[in-house]
Amino acid sequence: MLSSDLMSRDDNVSSEWANREIGALWKRVSKGSGQKYLAGHVKIDELGVEKKLKLIVFQNKYKGENEKAPDLRIYLTPDDDDNSGTTAAKKESPAETAQESDLI
């Protein structure tokens, strides 16, 4: 009986997280420059209509020594982009000259 209670709790927690999820990101590497970035989407509710926004996330190349500067910058992916996000990373990105480091 104890194991079924644990499974039930796990299902509830899993269900709760599934209900709170608004999107997903995947780690990517640009084929041209080797730049690491994240690509994915978030879902928003716009006047009762669910809308999916494609995003691309780069390391903030202007972070430097400024502790208050964000570590990552989030941009909308152009509509003409393919699903993988590699085209957007090849275009002139704000992270074009960023230091090589891992995203997350």
Secondary structure, DSSP 4 states (H G I P E B T S, - for coil): -HHHHHHHHHHHHHHHHHHH--EEEEEEE-TTT--EEEEEEEEEEETTEEEEEEEEEEE-TT-TT-TTS-SEEEEEPPTTS-TTSHHHHHS--TTTTPPP----
